[in-house]
Amino acid sequence: MLRRGRPVEPGPRCGAMRERASGVSTDTSDELLQGASVLVVEDEAAISMLLEDMLLDFGCTVVGPAARLSTALEMAEKESFAVAILDVNVAGEPIYPVAEIITKRGLPLVFSTGYGGAGIREPFRERPVVQKPFSQMDLKRTLIAAIKGHAD
């Protein structure tokens, strides 16, 4: 990278700086996310990129992202992943057919929405929800809870 004509060594990733600044813990629960593959279904590019950055900071591998329901359905059936983050409304279509596939596969999922948990349909109301806009700490806590809750 060049800055004002001089080469600059890349510094720490922005997400890593956010994590240190926010005081996100590195307790043993964090180990659940190390190396975990996460399916991301999000149609808004900025949110998708933010999610990817956060997940990489957690040590996860990103599967996707899928920005359309048809792509998400195919990925939910065929891809290998440990947990999924699903935007509730993908390009105007509800995400529930994807959630059904993931549930049938016996995998945990987290819903991402700007409307809160009250907008989640049955039978998914008990699933973890991260409300937009969310912080890195909120996402980490919700993913860990989803994985731990599914293992119980």
KEKE-3310 file (N, C-alpha, C; in steps of 0.2 Angstrom, whole numbers, plus 5000, padded with zeros to 4 digits):
npx = (5004:5002:5005:5004:5014:5024:5029:5019:5018:5006:4995:4987:4972:4957:4946:4952:4958:4946:4941:4951:4949:4936:4936:4933:4931:4943:4940:4938:4927:4928:4936:4926:4923:4935:4941:4928:4916:4906:4890:4885:4871:4866:4859:4863:4877:4886:4884:4886:4900:4905:4901:4908:4921:4921:4919:4930:4939:4936:4941:4935:4929:4922:4907:4900:4897:4879:4868:4855:4839:4838:4851:4855:4847:4852:4865:4863:4858:4869:4882:4896:4895:4897:4888:4875:4872:4858:4850:4834:4826:4829:4833:4819:4813:4807:4817:4814:4813:4826:4830:4823:4829:4842:4839:4833:4845:4851:4859:4865:4858:4858:4848:4848:4842:4833:4822:4821:4818:4804:4799:4801:4796:4786:4791:4803:4805:4812:4825:4842:4844:4852:4852:4851:4858:4872:4885:4902:4905:4892:4888:4898:4895:4882:4883:4891:4882:4873:4879:4883:4871:4865:4872:4869)
npy = (4994:5011:5027:5043:5043:5035:5018:5008:4998:4985:4987:4982:4973:4982:4976:4969:4979:4985:4974:4973:4986:4986:4977:4963:4947:4934:4921:4904:4901:4907:4898:4890:4896:4897:4892:4888:4886:4897:4900:4913:4923:4937:4951:4965:4973:4981:4977:4963:4963:4968:4959:4948:4952:4953:4940:4934:4939:4933:4921:4912:4903:4909:4905:4907:4924:4923:4932:4931:4922:4910:4906:4905:4894:4884:4883:4881:4868:4861:4865:4864:4868:4875:4884:4895:4912:4921:4933:4940:4945:4943:4951:4955:4943:4931:4922:4910:4897:4893:4892:4881:4871:4871:4868:4855:4849:4848:4859:4873:4890:4908:4922:4937:4953:4969:4971:4965:4951:4949:4949:4937:4922:4908:4891:4896:4906:4904:4903:4910:4928:4942:4959:4971:4988:4979:4975:4970:4962:4959:4950:4940:4935:4930:4921:4911:4907:4901:4890:4884:4882:4873:4862:4857)
npz = (5000:4997:5004:5002:4993:4999:5003:5014:5028:5030:5044:5059:5057:5055:5062:5072:5079:5084:5092:5102:5107:5112:5122:5120:5127:5128:5133:5136:5129:5117:5110:5104:5092:5085:5070:5066:5053:5045:5039:5029:5026:5019:5012:5010:5005:5013:5026:5025:5022:5034:5043:5038:5041:5055:5058:5053:5061:5073:5071:5062:5048:5033:5025:5010:5006:5004:4994:4989:4990:4983:4981:4994:4998:4991:4996:5009:5009:5003:5007:5019:5035:5052:5059:5055:5050:5047:5038:5041:5031:5015:5001:5000:5002:5013:5025:5030:5023:5021:5034:5039:5031:5037:5050:5049:5045:5057:5062:5071:5071:5068:5069:5060:5061:5059:5066:5078:5090:5091:5078:5073:5065:5071:5069:5075:5085:5097:5093:5093:5091:5083:5084:5072:5071:5076:5088:5088:5099:5103:5092:5093:5106:5104:5093:5100:5110:5102:5097:5109:5115:5106:5107:5119)
capx = (5000:5006:5002:5008:5020:5028:5026:5017:5016:4999:4994:4983:4966:4952:4942:4956:4958:4939:4940:4955:4946:4930:4937:4929:4935:4946:4940:4938:4921:4931:4938:4921:4923:4941:4940:4921:4914:4899:4886:4882:4866:4864:4859:4866:4884:4890:4883:4889:4907:4906:4900:4914:4927:4920:4919:4937:4943:4935:4945:4930:4929:4916:4904:4896:4890:4873:4864:4848:4836:4840:4858:4855:4844:4857:4871:4860:4858:4875:4889:4898:4896:4895:4883:4873:4869:4853:4846:4827:4823:4834:4830:4812:4810:4808:4823:4812:4814:4833:4831:4820:4834:4847:4836:4833:4852:4853:4864:4863:4858:4857:4844:4850:4836:4833:4816:4821:4815:4797:4797:4803:4790:4786:4794:4810:4806:4817:4832:4846:4844:4856:4848:4855:4865:4875:4892:4906:4904:4885:4889:4902:4891:4876:4886:4894:4876:4869:4883:4883:4864:4863:4876:4866)
capy = (5000:5018:5033:5049:5041:5030:5012:5008:4991:4985:4987:4977:4974:4986:4972:4967:4985:4986:4969:4975:4992:4984:4972:4957:4943:4929:4916:4897:4901:4909:4892:4887:4900:4896:4887:4886:4888:4900:4902:4920:4925:4944:4954:4971:4972:4984:4973:4957:4964:4969:4952:4944:4955:4951:4932:4932:4941:4928:4915:4908:4903:4912:4901:4912:4925:4922:4938:4929:4916:4904:4904:4903:4888:4879:4883:4877:4860:4857:4867:4861:4874:4874:4888:4900:4919:4922:4939:4938:4947:4943:4954:4955:4937:4928:4917:4904:4890:4891:4890:4875:4866:4871:4865:4848:4846:4848:4864:4879:4896:4914:4927:4944:4957:4976:4972:4962:4945:4949:4948:4930:4917:4901:4888:4899:4911:4902:4904:4917:4934:4948:4964:4976:4987:4975:4976:4964:4958:4956:4945:4934:4932:4927:4915:4906:4905:4897:4884:4880:4879:4868:4856:4855)
capz = (5000:4996:5007:5000:4989:5003:5005:5021:5030:5033:5051:5062:5054:5059:5067:5078:5084:5087:5097:5108:5110:5115:5127:5119:5130:5125:5137:5133:5124:5111:5106:5100:5086:5081:5064:5064:5047:5046:5033:5030:5021:5020:5005:5010:5004:5018:5032:5023:5023:5041:5046:5036:5044:5062:5058:5052:5068:5078:5068:5058:5040:5030:5019:5006:5008:4999:4994:4986:4993:4979:4982:5001:4999:4988:5000:5015:5007:5000:5010:5025:5040:5059:5061:5050:5052:5042:5038:5041:5025:5010:4995:5000:5003:5020:5025:5033:5020:5022:5041:5039:5029:5042:5056:5047:5045:5064:5064:5074:5067:5072:5064:5060:5059:5062:5069:5085:5090:5090:5071:5070:5065:5074:5076:5076:5090:5102:5090:5094:5086:5084:5081:5068:5071:5081:5089:5087:5105:5102:5087:5096:5111:5101:5090:5105:5113:5098:5097:5115:5116:5101:5109:5125)
cpx = (5004:5002:5007:5015:5025:5025:5024:5015:5009:4999:4989:4976:4961:4948:4946:4957:4951:4939:4944:4951:4940:4930:4934:4934:4938:4946:4939:4932:4923:4933:4933:4921:4929:4940:4933:4919:4907:4896:4883:4877:4864:4864:4861:4873:4888:4890:4886:4897:4909:4906:4906:4920:4927:4921:4927:4941:4942:4938:4940:4932:4922:4914:4899:4900:4885:4869:4857:4846:4838:4847:4859:4852:4849:4863:4869:4860:4865:4882:4890:4899:4894:4889:4881:4870:4864:4849:4839:4824:4828:4831:4823:4809:4812:4813:4820:4813:4821:4834:4828:4825:4839:4845:4835:4840:4854:4858:4861:4862:4856:4853:4847:4844:4837:4826:4815:4818:4808:4795:4799:4797:4791:4788:4801:4811:4811:4824:4835:4845:4849:4853:4853:4853:4868:4882:4896:4905:4897:4885:4892:4898:4885:4878:4888:4887:4873:4873:4883:4876:4862:4867:4873:4860)
cpy = (5006:5023:5039:5048:5036:5024:5011:5000:4991:4984:4982:4978:4978:4982:4970:4973:4986:4981:4971:4981:4991:4980:4966:4952:4937:4922:4909:4897:4903:4904:4889:4890:4899:4890:4885:4889:4891:4902:4909:4921:4932:4947:4961:4971:4975:4979:4966:4958:4965:4962:4948:4946:4953:4944:4930:4934:4936:4921:4910:4908:4905:4907:4906:4919:4924:4928:4937:4923:4910:4902:4902:4896:4882:4878:4879:4870:4857:4859:4864:4868:4872:4878:4893:4907:4920:4929:4937:4939:4948:4945:4954:4949:4934:4923:4910:4897:4888:4889:4883:4869:4865:4867:4857:4845:4846:4853:4870:4885:4902:4919:4934:4948:4964:4976:4968:4955:4944:4947:4941:4925:4911:4897:4891:4904:4910:4903:4910:4922:4939:4953:4969:4983:4983:4976:4969:4959:4955:4950:4939:4931:4928:4920:4909:4903:4900:4890:4880:4877:4873:4861:4853:4850)
cpz = (5000:5000:5006:4997:4993:5004:5013:5022:5032:5040:5053:5058:5058:5064:5073:5082:5087:5093:5103:5111:5114:5121:5127:5122:5126:5129:5133:5128:5117:5106:5102:5093:5082:5076:5062:5057:5048:5040:5034:5024:5023:5013:5005:5011:5010:5025:5031:5024:5030:5044:5044:5040:5052:5062:5058:5058:5073:5076:5064:5051:5038:5024:5016:5006:5002:5000:4992:4989:4989:4980:4989:5002:4996:4993:5007:5015:5006:5004:5017:5030:5047:5062:5056:5053:5046:5043:5037:5034:5019:5003:4994:5001:5010:5020:5028:5030:5021:5030:5042:5037:5034:5048:5055:5047:5052:5066:5067:5069:5071:5067:5065:5057:5062:5066:5076:5084:5089:5083:5068:5071:5069:5068:5077:5081:5095:5100:5092:5089:5088:5080:5078:5071:5077:5082:5088:5093:5105:5098:5090:5102:5109:5097:5095:5109:5109:5097:5103:5116:5111:5103:5115:5124)
residu = (MET:LEU:ARG:ARG:GLY:ARG:PRO:VAL:GLU:PRO:GLY:PRO:ARG:CYS:GLY:ALA:MET:ARG:GLU:ARG:ALA:SER:GLY:VAL:SER:THR:ASP:THR:SER:ASP:GLU:LEU:LEU:GLN:GLY:ALA:SER:VAL:LEU:VAL:VAL:GLU:ASP:GLU:ALA:ALA:ILE:SER:MET:LEU:LEU:GLU:ASP:MET:LEU:LEU:ASP:PHE:GLY:CYS:THR:VAL:VAL:GLY:PRO:ALA:ALA:ARG:LEU:SER:THR:ALA:LEU:GLU:MET:ALA:GLU:LYS:GLU:SER:PHE:ALA:VAL:ALA:ILE:LEU:ASP:VAL:ASN:VAL:ALA:GLY:GLU:PRO:ILE:TYR:PRO:VAL:ALA:GLU:ILE:ILE:THR:LYS:ARG:GLY:LEU:PRO:LEU:VAL:PHE:SER:THR:GLY:TYR:GLY:GLY:ALA:GLY:ILE:ARG:GLU:PRO:PHE:ARG:GLU:ARG:PRO:VAL:VAL:GLN:LYS:PRO:PHE:SER:GLN:MET:ASP:LEU:LYS:ARG:THR:LEU:ILE:ALA:ALA:ILE:LYS:GLY:HIS:ALA:ASP)
# end
